[in-house]
Amino acid sequence: MADAQWTWQRNVLLTTVLAVLVLGVFSALEAPHFTYTGFSLSGSRVTKVDEDSPAAAAGLRPGDVVDSVNGIPITSVEFFILSHRPVTGEIWSLAVQRGGVRLRLQLSPTGLPPIDVVRARSKSVLGLCLLAFTLWAFLTSPSTATMLLAVAGVSFGFLALGAPYTSGVVRDVFDVLATLAFAIGTVVVVHFLLAFPARGRFLERPSAPWFLYVPTITLAIPSAVNVVLRLGVVTRVLGTLWGLFLPAYVLWAIVLLVRRYVATPRPERSTHGLGLMFGATLAAVVPFLFLASASSLWPATARAYHLYSPYASATFSIIPLAFSVAAVRSGRSTKVVSAAA
């Protein structure tokens, strides 16, 4: 990588990482002061009510339809702002429909349960690891692959660390940035796996960048705009499209990782750290998937999942660590081969 290009990319990355880190620090400091209502909505219908939560104490049930809170329709911008930061101890008056009967319920938000504070801290650990390990890989062994890895690390690091709570326009800006970070991070991981440890044939096609990035941009831009507009129909359509897009790219990334590992001769797997990448991914993902699915199929495992889930984000930190170490190892081995030639 040319010195001028490396310097420019390094400066941009360092600036972005610093900005994300500052926002993440303020977000982490606020986490213990966040409030908790204990229910989830899909549109206006209650889909989940946590046990021993303020919502359960108020008498809210799954299947209830919430028309308004404190007289504010839940489809309005005002409710969006209210629900993002309720005040501990205030009283919410909910207008609810249940089986054709109209009810009035009183709900009082409380502070976050200790387990949710732990969950927030776990996400902060993951965010810091995403930033630190991938930036270290790029600074240690600058290349196209490590640049892509660092961009993915910054994107997902921003999502994991979060941003301090604000309201109004500033909150909208952060939500737009989160939407873009999610889209960029997802596609860049696929691009990294196509370029590492060697540039794949797919990337030689002139249409490859379009195929990789146009679907992402096509979805990300209207999604970012809709964060501000909050149009119900558009939200549902975009949600469906993201539901198709994300699994497709995740599956693509998994297939690429498996194919790279299987198709690479055993000595080269160690040279490029492919075994490390593959093993770390399995070690992080398999327990999560097993416990998450088993808890719904076998109630006896629910307690194990309950104990594990707050720390799940932190356990995923081994993935950016393994990928970064592998990228640096591969870069060093390539330099040694080039020097010998």
PAVOPA-112885 format. One record per residue (C-alpha): residue in one letter; x, y, z. Coordinates in steps of 0.2 Angstrom, whole numbers, plus 5000, padded with zeros to 4 digits. Example, Ala and Ser with C-alpha at 12.3 -4.5 7.8 and 13.67 -1.06 7.14 Angstrom:
A506249785039S506849955036
***
This chain:
M500050005000A500750174995D501350285009A500250425005Q498750315004W499150225020T499350395029W497750465023Q496750305028R497650295044N497150475049V495350445044L495250285054L496050355069T494950505069T493350395067V493950275080L494150425092A492450495089V491650325091L492550295107V492050465114L490250435110G490350255117V491150315134F489750435137S488450305132A489250175144L489250305158E487350335155A486850145155P486550125173H485350275172F484250205158T482450165162Y481450005160T479649975156G479749785152F478649765137S478949755118L477849815104S477549765085G476649915079S475349945092R475249765098V476149705113T477249555109K478149525125V477949565143D479449525155E479049445171D479149555187S479249705176P478349875177A477249825163A476749655171A476449755187A475249865177G474249725171L474849735152R474749565143P475449505126G474149535113D473549695120V473449835108V474050005115D473250155107S474150295117V475250335131N474850485141G473650535127I475050525114P474650405100I476050275099T476250305080S476750485083V478450555084E478150615102F477850435108F479550385099I480450515109L479450475125S479850285124H481650315121R481950395138P480550385151V480950455168T481050345183G479550355194E478450445182I476650375178W476150325161S474350315157L474050185144A472450165133V472349985129Q471149875119R470949695125G469749575117G468649725112V468649805129R469549965132L470649985147R471650115156L473250045164Q474550145175L476350095172S477850175181P479550145173T480950095184G482850085183L483649955172P483749785181P485549735186I485649605172D485249735159V486649845166V487849695164R487149665146A487549845142R489349825149S489549665139K489149765123S490349895128V491749765129L491349695112G491349875105L493049915112C493749745106L493049785088L493849955088A495549905096F495949735087T495449785070L496349955071W497849865077A497849745062F497749895050L499149995058T500249835060S500049765043P499149895031S498349815016T496649805007A496149665018T496549745035M495749915029L494149825026L494249735043A494549905051V493049975043A491949835048G492649855066V492250035067S490550005060F490049865072G491049955086F489950105084L488349995085A489049905100L489650055110G488050155106A487950345108P487350455123Y485550485124T484850645116S483150695109G482550775094V483650805078V485250745086R484450575091D483850555073V485650595067F486350455078D484950335072V485350375054L487150335057A486750175066T485750115051L487250165039A488450085050F487549915051A487349915032I489149955029G489849835042T488849695035V489349715017V491149755021V491349585031V490849495015H492149605005F493449565017L493149375016L493249394997A494849474998F495749375012P496949295012A497049324993R495949414981G494549294975R494049284957F492349364961L493249524964E494049524947R492349554939P492049734934S490249724941A490849654958P490849814968W489149854961F488449684966L489249704983Y488749884988V487249934977P485949824987T486649895003I486550074997T484850054990L484149995007A485250105018I484750275011P482850255012S483050165029A484050315035V482750445028N481350345036V482150355053V481650535053L479950515043R479450355052L478150305039G477250145045V477050065028V478850105023T479550045039R478649875037V479249855019L481049905023G480949785038T480449645026L481849685014W483149695028G482549525034L482949455017F484549555015L485449525031P485249335032A485849325013Y487449425017V487749325033L487549165024W488649225011A490049265024I489849095032V490049005015L491549105011L492349075028V492048885026R492548875008R494248965012Y494548855026V494148695017A494948735001T496648805008P497948665011R498348635029P500048715030E499348875023R497848875035S499048905049T500049035039H498549145036G497649105052L496149025044G496048895057L496049035070M494649125062F493648975059G493848905077A493449075085T491849095075L491248925080A491748955098A490749115099V489249075088V488848885092P488548915111F487449065108L486448975094F486248815105L485748895121A484549025112S483648885103A483748755116S482948875129S481348875119L481348685116W481948615132P481448725147A482848645158T484148745148A483248915150R484248945166A485848915157Y485349035143H484749165156L486449155165Y487449165148S486449295138P487049455148Y488849405143A488549345126S489149505118A490849495127T491049315121F490949375103S492549485106I493549335101I493049345083P493749525080L495349465090A495549305079F495249395063S496449535067V497849415072A497549305057A497649465045V499249515053R499949345053S499549335034G500249505030R501949465038S502049295029T501749375013K503049505016V504249365020V503849275004S504049434994A505749475002A506349294999A505849304980
***
